[in-house]
Structures are given as C-alpha cells and as structure tokens.
Amino acid sequence: MKALGHGGIGLLLACVPLATTYLYTENIVERRNGNTAPAPVVAGVSQYWEGNDGPWSSFAIQVGKTAQNVRVFPSTASTTTWVVENVGCPSDAPSNCEGSRGGIFNKNTSLTWVPNSIFEIGIEENLGFDVFGDLGFDTVTLGWLGSGGPTVEHSTVAGIGDTTLTWLGVLGLNPRPTNFSTFVNNPQVSFIQALRNQNAIPSVSWSYTAGASYRFSKVYGSLVIGGYDTSRFTYSNITFPFYEDISRDLLVGIQKITSDATNRPLLSDGIFAFIDSTIPYIYLPLEACQEFEKAFGLTWNSTSELYLVNGTLHSSLLKSNPNVTFTLGTTASGGDTVDIVLPYAAFDLNASWPYVSDTSYYYPLKRATNSTQYTLGRAFLQEAYLIADYERSNFSVFPCKWEANAKSIIVAIPSINDTTTPNNTTTPATPHSAKSSTSIGLIVGIIVGALAVIAIASFLIWYFFRRRLCCGKPSELDADETARTAAAAATPQAQPLKAVPGGELDSTAIHELSSHHKFGVLEAPGGIEAYAKMSEMEGETPGTYGGHAREVFEMDADMPAMPSPHNTSPSSSQRLLMETQDLSTSRHVETVEMSNRFIHGKEDQVRRSEAGSRISRLHVEEGGLDR
C-alpha cells in the first residue's frame, strides 16, 4: 500500500489537535444559546503560599504604570484595593519582609497615581482594628504582566503600612462605591462595579474559595468574577439573602458546631456570623471557645491573643485528626441547612512576626466580645465555596469538592438585566445545569473525534478509488509515455494562482472613556450594548478572486502553446511541434505559427485548410518526418 501523501497527513494533523483542544481544555466556559454577554473572568493565582498567619493562596495583580506586580488576598468585605507600601517593613521586621508581604508598591514611580488623602480603612473596626491608609487612584489589572487580564483605570487604591490586620494587600470584592469627604456627593466606583460598567464581566457577582495547602499536592484558591467553577463545590439547595447591614451583608446563621472529638456540641445555641476573607480567624462566643479548649486541649495566650499550639499538642492533634462541622442555615435554627466539615489540617496554621518572635503553630480561633464580632474568616473558606450575586442580593455557601486533577468548569452568572439568557434566575444553577455543563467538554470531544475519523476514512477511500480509476494497476511505462513525460518536464509549467488572503477583523479591545463619577450605587447598565457590525467583505464576481481583482497574463508570442489542463494526451498538432525541435529557425517559427492557428482558429475553416497544406509542404521539403 502506498503511504499517505502530504494531503492525508495534513488532514490528520489538523484534526487531532482540534479534538485534543476540546477534550483537554483546562477551563471550560458554559455559554447558553443566544447569550452574547461577556465571559466570567478567572483571576490568576500567584502560585505562592504565604502570610504571617498561615500558608494562604494569593493572587497576582498589577498596579500603576509602568505596572508593578503585587500579590494580594481577596477580601469579601473591602470595596477597595490595598497594597503594601515601604513603611510596612520597619527596621525590626524580618529581612525578607518586602518579598513576604507580596511585594512593595511605590506610588512615586507610577505615572498614573492620583493622590487623595489619608483615611481610615473603614472595615474590621468592630474587631478592634484601627488601620489607616494612603488613599489614591491608579490603574489596576488582574493577573501578572502580560497575562491579558482586565484593567480598570482610576481605581481606588489604599497604600497600607499596618502589620496586624493583614500581611499582604487585598483585592476588594465588595462592589459598593466608596464615599470620600474629599469627593462630596460623588461616590467612587469599586473595582468589581467598574468591570461590569465596562462590560468586562457578565454581572456584578463573584465566587471564591481560599484553597487548601493540605489537599493533594496543594490546591490553590479560586476566584471567578462574574461566575463560578462547578468543579470546586458540591451543590446544596440553599440560598442566603443579603443582610440589611451592608457592612455585614454576607451573614449566615450558625445553628450548631459539632466535632467527632467530643460528644458535646461546641456551639449549642445558634448565632449569626459574617463571612469575611480579609482575616484568617473564626470569631465565636466565649462559651463556644471554651468548649473548643476542652475538646482539643487549647490554651489561650493573652500576649499574642492567639491559641498557640506546642509541639506535643500538635503531634497529638495530627494523629487524632478531629473534624469540626459547621451547620449553616438562613436562620439561627430550623429550615434548610448545609454542613461545612473542616479537618484538623484546616486549623493547623503557623504564626510568625509580629505575633511571635519565632514561628509557632496556632489554632485560628478568636474570642468574640459581642455579637458584632462573630466571623467566619479565611480558615473557614478553605473548605467552603462562596458565591455572591449582588444584582439579586443573595449568596450561597457550598462544601468544597475534592477531586484530583479536576478540570475547571466555569459557568457565567447572567445579569438581572440580561434578557437574552434563558432561565435567567438566581445563582447558582440547578444541579441539572451543573451536571450538564460538566459533560460539555466530553460530548464535544467525542463529536469532534468521530468527525475526524470519518474525515480520514473518507479521504482514504477517495484517494485509493481515484488512484484505481486514473492509474489502474502498476505497470512499466511504454516508450511513448516515457517520451511524453520527458517532454512535459521540459515544458514550462504555469504557476498556480495564489489566493489573496482576506483581511481579518481587528480584535483590539474597545476602551471606553473614564467616567467613574457618573456611576451611582450598584449601577449596572441595562441590557447589552449593540455594537456596530463590520461591513461584509465583497463577494467574488467575474474577474475577481477572494474579493480582489485578478490579473490576466498574456502568453508570449514566441512561447509554444501550452497543453490544455483538461486533456492529458497531446493532440496531433502538439505532438508534431514536439517532434520538430531540430528544424531550422525559420521553419520552426512557421510551424509554431501555423499550429497556433490550427488550435485556436476553429471558427475559420479556411485558415485550418491553409495550415494543413503548408504543413504537408513541410513534409515534402524535408523528406518526411520520423514517426
């Protein structure tokens, strides 16, 4: 059997990568029919595990121009972006302070920094933190330099030097505007809202889980703006409404806390707690903390205000590995609930400077002094997946799903104003929708693979059938065929006409002019803006090729007539021309002229007769031609 030609190999190589793309895509985005909304934005993890209060998965952003790379933690409470300034590394800080704090931002080297003033950060005051920041405006981009993440110009940025509230800066996920006394009656739009205003995300929403360094080979955190990742959580049918206090909107009822380490409940009376990823701790009532102390042998350190864990206790807890289960509901008791189970590894954290002089294990539990301090921090979000929809004023909390090498499946949360999306309801999707989105990659991969097999089989059938029709059985070439082949090789061949490539549509992003001062509280433009369509390319007409004019070349008068591409065997006159190469120049020119007239002058019978008689005279004068 003859090997596949270049065409067959090319077809095979073209089909295989296509099928591979669908089968092994890392992030699959579910797009419903007719939906023209933008896709969700998946924030890029930095691939660092850092912090002075535990190993936490951070995210990469760029601030300023020229852009400076910094690493931050997502904050479910903050409306602004925080970056660490050089005052955040005082003289008594560790030598690796600047690198360990996610990088230092220098506003003096940014060409787009617009200063505002010194303000109090405005969150965590109920927890006893009193932090100030150098507020201003600058360009903020998601992801590392060159990653292509979305950019917000004139975004609110706070430079901090505090070492107690957060070790790294934060990316504020709360989309509510920030009010400054320096901008009276002119609230400044948040980063998330700005993305929505410039149509970079499908809705004012996001989903987040902190990741877990103790799962598999360390599972990074996940932040999806405008959607969620169905591969990261197990669905449960419960939705929480936003709390009326916008500073504590993500409020859940903790109906009970239990552990397999004790028969006594760790929390018996239900409470309401705020989910806040800005801090790592879990703030509970004193009575609940005392139950934790009895169950796990914890001791409160009043100096560091932490539950420090010595080596002996640490080894014992690792061996017993007790689980702690938080039962959540929309109320403090009764109704639908969801269980979030945390293994001991989720509480097995490290504290360092300035909390302790040296690194120490600690348990991220804090004693709350009143009900406003009840908080579920970043430690809780290692095992919980949080989805917040600010357009519908509700959120969901699901247990994380742990599957080795799971592929991300991103689902968009449609805007409440998006009428093009079927079943435009609250988030998340029903279990049926989640399962359907999970199988999209596999279904498409199977279809594309089948089409590839059919295409290859069709090509093979066509190739060998054509070969049998045209060539028959292999045989030796006869003398005449050998002569014709040699003559064809010596004859100049016409070059194939090259297709003129059609111009592709420009994919450069369309940027809107900055107009942050015009956006109100949670303003979301109604509907999807219609963009003017590019005019279609001109179709082919006679005398054109691919929408472009075709040039027609006239054959040189001295060049022998070319064989017709539709006739594989030369005519008698053409064979006559090929066999008279040894004639004198004058006779040869006359022969060519008469032959051309013979071929192209069908409408003139007289000329053909004259050509025939003159060729006959050539036979006589030359003594006959060899056959």
SEKE-195028 format. One record per residue (C-alpha): x, y, z; residue in three letters. Coordinates in steps of 0.02 Angstrom, whole numbers, plus 50000, padded with zeros to 5 digits. Each point is the difference from the previous one (the first is absolute). Layout:
<rodos>
XYZALA ...
</rodos>
This chain:
<rodos>
500005000050000MET 500625017249956LYS 500345011650147ALA 498855014850034LEU 500455015549899GLY 500275017250072HIS 498135003749986GLY 499524985050107GLY 501315003550132ILE 499475018350005GLY 498184995150027LEU 500474988150140LEU 501105012950086LEU 498645013149985ALA 498654989150079CYS 501004993250148VAL 500415016750084PRO 498205005549978LEU 499334984950091ALA 501365001750133THR 499525018150030THR 498224995350044TYR 500434984750101LEU 501355007650108TYR 499525018350018THR 500505006150174GLU 498595012550022ASN 498344996149917ILE 498785014649994VAL 498164995649983GLU 499155012049879ARG 498134998449975ARG 499225001749827ASN 499725018049950GLY 501015007150144ASN 501145014049942THR 500545005850174ALA 501865000150040PRO 500774984650079ALA 500474999650185PRO 501765005150048VAL 501064986850087VAL 501265008950111ALA 501764993149987GLY 500754992250155VAL 501785005250039SER 500504981950041GLN 500695006350166TYR 499524993850173TRP 500345014250119GLU 499495010550149GLY 500585002350181ASN 498434991350065ASP 500004984249894GLY 500384993949824PRO 498705008549890TRP 499784999749812SER 500245017749932SER 499515008149835PHE 501005010849881ALA 499535017749949ILE 500905014849919GLN 499875017650067VAL 500575016249917GLY 500885004249838LYS 501294994049970THR 499134985150082ALA 500664993150165GLN 499624981850041ASN 499304996950174VAL 499144985250084ARG 498395001950098VAL 498644990450092PHE 498175002049945PRO 498965009650128SER 498134996950006THR 499795015650110ALA 501085013349918SER 499435011249857THR 501765005649955THR 501694992749954THR 501375000550132TRP 501864999249962VAL 501454999850123VAL 501135015349999GLU 501815000550059ASN 499485006050174VAL 499264982650021GLY 501754993250027CYS 500715009150153PRO 501784997850061SER 499574985750118ASP 499094990049865ALA 500784984049930PRO 501275002149861SER 498834992149874ASN 498585011850045CYS 499745008149829GLU 499914983549906GLY 498954991350132SER 498715014049998ARG 499614996949817GLY 501105013849933GLY 500105018550042ILE 499075012949897PHE 500905016349967ASN 498735013349950LYS 501395012349956ASN 500524989549850THR 498234998449931SER 499565012249862LEU 498144998050031THR 499935002050190TRP 498745013350054VAL 500145004050187PRO 498475002750107ASN 500345000550187SER 500304989750158ILE 498424990950056PHE 499494986250119GLU 499794983749905ILE 498234998450065GLY 499834981250027ILE 500354988450147GLU 499705014250123GLU 498784988650091ASN 501454987850026LEU 501085013450081GLY 501095004349850PHE 500355018349969ASP 500985000849836VAL 500365015149891PHE 500515000449818GLY 500705012149872ASP 498525000649881LEU 500155004649817GLY 499564994249825PHE 501004989549879ASP 499904986849864THR 499634982350062VAL 500144984549890THR 499614982050045LEU 501404987349976GLY 501855000949966TRP 500745011749871LEU 499584993349828GLY 498604988450058SER 498665010249913GLY 498925002950153GLY 498705014150002PRO 500555017550050THR 499105013650097VAL 500665017749984GLU 499875012250145HIS 499584986250124SER 500005003850186THR 501624993950081VAL 500565000950181ALA 501834999150049GLY 500174991950172ILE 501424997650123GLY 499054990550135ASP 500694983050053THR 498574993450109THR 498444999649891LEU 500694991749844THR 501774995649947TRP 499665001549814LEU 498935012749910GLY 498224995849951VAL 498895000649846LEU 498315006950054GLY 498554989449936LEU 498595010550072ASN 499305009849851PRO 499245014250100ARG 500725017449968PRO 501165009150120THR 499515017050068ASN 501395012650035PHE 499835016650089SER 501135006949864THR 498704995049868PHE 498385006250075VAL 498464991949921ASN 501144991149877ASN 500214981650052PRO 501484991449919GLN 499604984249905VAL 500744983550062SER 501134988449900PHE 498654986849973ILE 498705012749949GLN 501235008249881ALA 500284983349914LEU 498134998349976ARG 499815017949939ASN 501284997149864GLN 499154983549952ASN 501494989350051ALA 498944988050106ILE 498224993549975PRO 499315005950168SER 500465007750167VAL 500444983650084SER 501454988950049TRP 500464983450080SER 501474995950113TYR 500814986150099THR 501665002250091ALA 500814983749943GLY 500814987050112ALA 501864996750016SER 499624983450086TYR 498964992749857ARG 500874989049871PHE 501555009349939SER 499335016750064LYS 498415006449918VAL 500085018549958TYR 498605012050036GLY 498705004449869SER 499265017149960LEU 498765001849856VAL 499265017249969ILE 498314999349915GLY 499794981250021GLY 500484984350095TYR 500964983749978ASP 498874984750015THR 501504988450021SER 500425007850168ARG 498414997150103PHE 498594987950040THR 498295007349967TYR 498715002450139SER 498295007949983ASN 500175015150114ILE 500175018649962THR 500365013850126PHE 499295017649982PRO 501145014850028PHE 499905007250174TYR 499285017650013GLU 501635006950072ASP 501065002149844ILE 501614999250103SER 499494982250053ARG 499014994649847ASP 500694982149992LEU 499174994750164LEU 499604981750033VAL 499194991150145GLY 501144987650089ILE 498724988350074GLN 501254988450082LYS 501834994750002ILE 500464981950036THR 501564989149998SER 500394981649999ASP 501255003550140ALA 498625002650128THR 498194995650032ASN 499635017650058ARG 499515013249871PRO 501315013649980LEU 498595012449968LEU 498264995750059SER 499065016449977ASP 499915007149825GLY 500855016449956ILE 500245010949845PHE 501755002249930ALA 500755010449860PHE 501054991349867ILE 501575010649982ASP 501534993949904SER 501045015350048THR 500544991350160ILE 500444981850032PRO 499104997950168TYR 498344992950058ILE 499235011050134TYR 498784990950114LEU 499165003450169PRO 501084997050152LEU 498954984950050GLU 500324991749833ALA 501885003750012CYS 500044991750171GLN 499204984449925GLU 501374999849867PHE 501305001450140GLU 499294984750088LYS 499834989749842ALA 501735003349928PHE 501065005250149GLY 500225018049939LEU 500745013850108THR 499695018649974TRP 501555011049991ASN 499525017450059SER 501635007949935THR 499804994749819SER 498114998350018GLU 500114983349911LEU 499734981850043TYR 501824994649984LEU 500324981449978VAL 501614992050064ASN 500874985549918GLY 499264986550112THR 498215005749975LEU 500315002449815HIS 500574982049979SER 498514993650099SER 498755009849895LEU 500814994449838LEU 499844982050055LYS 498185001250055SER 499535011849856ASN 498335005850072PRO 498715007549883ASN 498945015350041VAL 498305001949915THR 499135016849978PHE 498144998549965THR 499395015549909LEU 498255006449964GLY 499095015949954THR 499415001150180THR 500774995950168ALA 498934984350012SER 498894989649886GLY 499775000049812GLY 501194993549867ASP 501814998250051THR 501694996149923VAL 501484991850090ASP 501795006149976ILE 501244987550072VAL 501765005850044LEU 501374987250039PRO 501325004350128TYR 501195004449857ALA 498915015249964ALA 500405006550176PHE 501844995049996ASP 500775017049962LEU 501635009350034ASN 500245017250079ALA 501575010649986SER 500595018050025TRP 499265011250068PRO 498844987950094TYR 501444989750070VAL 501885002149996SER 500194983049917ASP 498854989149896THR 498684990750098SER 498494988949967TYR 498345007950043TYR 498134996149990TYR 499055013849906PRO 498635002350131LEU 499645016950079LYS 498975005050151ARG 498615012149948ALA 499485013350125THR 498295003249922ASN 498844993949862SER 500685012449871THR 501664990950004GLN 499364982749953TYR 500984996449842THR 500464985549885LEU 501685004649926GLY 501184993149868ARG 500324983950097ALA 498164995649979PHE 500095003449812LEU 501314986449977GLN 498544987750003GLU 498595011449944ALA 499595007049827TYR 499165017150003LEU 498975007349857ILE 499355017950016ALA 498745007949879ASP 499825018650034TYR 498705003049866GLU 498784987950083ARG 500595003550178SER 500334982050047ASN 501454988150024PHE 500354981450021SER 501214989850106VAL 500454982549943PHE 501214986750063PRO 501564998649892CYS 500164984949888LYS 501704991649995TRP 500444990549842GLU 501784997249944ALA 500455008749836ASN 498235006749978ALA 499785011649850LYS 499235017050032SER 498255002349931ILE 499535018450003ILE 498165005149994VAL 499475018049975ALA 498775008650117ILE 498885010149883PRO 499545017950039SER 498265003050066ILE 499775011449848ASN 500584986849876ASP 498444994849905THR 500964989649872THR 500424986150123THR 498704986350024PRO 499534995850180ASN 500755016050066ASN 499764996450184THR 501005001550158THR 501684991650019THR 500594986650003PRO 499304988849866ALA 498934985150044THR 500874983250024PRO 499434995149825HIS 500845015349923SER 501604996850096ALA 500074982149941LYS 499635005049821SER 501415012649999SER 501194987050067THR 499694988649851SER 500155013249863ILE 501874997249973GLY 499814981249990LEU 498515000849880ILE 500855012449884VAL 501614989850005GLY 499094984149949ILE 499115008849857ILE 501595008149935VAL 500954983750015GLY 498674990749902ALA 500015013349864LEU 501894998649990ALA 499904981049975VAL 498655002049866ILE 501035013349910ALA 501574989149998ILE 499034984749941ALA 499155010149863SER 501685006649941PHE 500754982549991LEU 498514993349901ILE 500075014749879TRP 501884998849981TYR 500104981449956PHE 498415000249893PHE 500715014549898ARG 501664991149986ARG 499164984549929ARG 498985010149873LEU 501445010749941CYS 501464988450005CYS 499364982250001GLY 501234986550048LYS 501825004850013PRO 500934996149838SER 501555005449910GLU 499885015949897LEU 500034997249812ASP 501185009649888ALA 498715012849946ASP 499515003550181GLU 501825002050046THR 500235012649861ALA 498435009550050ARG 500585000750181THR 501695006749950ALA 499235012949885ALA 498795005750135ALA 501445002150122ALA 500925010849874ALA 498485010849964THR 499825015650110PRO 498554997550120GLN 498765013350051ALA 500135005250181GLN 498424997750103PRO 499055015950038LEU 500265005050182LYS 498465004050101ALA 499965017650065VAL 499704998750190PRO 498475009050062GLY 500305012550138GLY 499524994050174GLU 498955010650113LEU 501045009550127ASP 499854992350175SER 500695015050092THR 499015003850157ALA 498845015049996ILE 500345011450147HIS 498715011750073GLU 500475017250065LEU 500175000850187SER 498415006750078SER 500034992950176HIS 499155015350071HIS 498414996049905LYS 499654983050077PHE 498794998950145GLY 499834986950134VAL 500064982849920LEU 499575007449831GLU 499954986849866ALA 499635005849822PRO 498394992549937GLY 500184986649870GLY 501444996349886ILE 500625014149890GLU 499864996949816ALA 501605002849907TYR 500065005049818ALA 500364985249888LYS 501485000349886MET 499515000849816SER 500084983549910GLU 501374996549876MET 499575001649818GLU 499534983749921GLY 500864992649849GLU 499465006149830THR 500634995749827PRO 501765006349989GLY 500284999550188THR 500794987350116TYR 499645000450187GLY 499255017349986GLY 501515007049908HIS 500295003849816ALA 500864986349902ARG 501405003849879GLU 499974991449830VAL 501684996349919PHE 500204998749811GLU 501114986049938MET 501565005149910ASP 499834998549811ALA 501614989949987ASP 499484987450131MET 499304983449936PRO 498164997350036ALA 499694991750168MET 499054983650006PRO 498235001650065SER 499934995450185PRO 498434989949964HIS 500814989049867ASN 501384988750065THR 500554993649825SER 500705012449874PRO 499095003049835SER 500794995349833SER 500535017949967SER 500795001550171GLN 500964983649974ARG 500555006749833LEU 500715015550084LEU 500954989650128MET 500794989249865GLU 500635014449892THR 501265007250123GLN 501444997049877ASP 499255010449859LEU 500795016249947SER 499495015750092THR 498955006949858SER 499074983549971ARG 499744997850186HIS 499245017450020VAL 498864996949851GLU 499464983350072THR 499595007950169VAL 499005013749918GLU 498994987949894MET 499734988350148SER 499335014250107ASN 498805004549861ARG 499504981849987PHE 499604999050187ILE 499215016950033HIS 499175003749833GLY 498554987850000LYS 498825013249935GLU 501015002249840ASP 499974984049896GLN 500995007949860VAL 501465003850114ARG 500034982050063ARG 500064993549821SER 501405012049958GLU 500964994550155ALA 499784981749953GLY 500655002449823SER 501505010050058ARG 500454986350126ILE 499854987349859SER 501245010349900ARG 501184999050147LEU 499904981049992HIS 500505000149817VAL 501375012950013GLU 500834991650149GLU 499834982649932GLY 498724994250124GLY 499975000050190LEU 500494985450110ASP 498574991850092ARG 
</rodos>
